[in-house]
Amino acid sequence: MAFDPDTTTVLDLVAAHPSTEAVFRRYDAAAGCCLLCQGLFETVAGLAVRFGLDGKMLTTDLIQAIRKEK
């Protein structure tokens, strides 16, 4: 699965790459909620905007998690 933060939903990303769940959990405190509960159907970029997260850092962390799976 190619990961594009502008089109890939959180659900699709976690389903394809289970290791990314831990990344989203690390951002829960900054978001003030459970991101997987509140933003599961958002795109990754949309999630970052909605919850005021650093989208570039989130994307970088997710890519690192994906690479470690291989």
Secondary structure, DSSP 8 states (H G I E B T S, - for coil): ----TTT-BHHHHHHH-TTHHHHHHHTHHHHTS-HHHHSTTSBHHHHHHHHT--HHHHHHHHHHHHHHH-
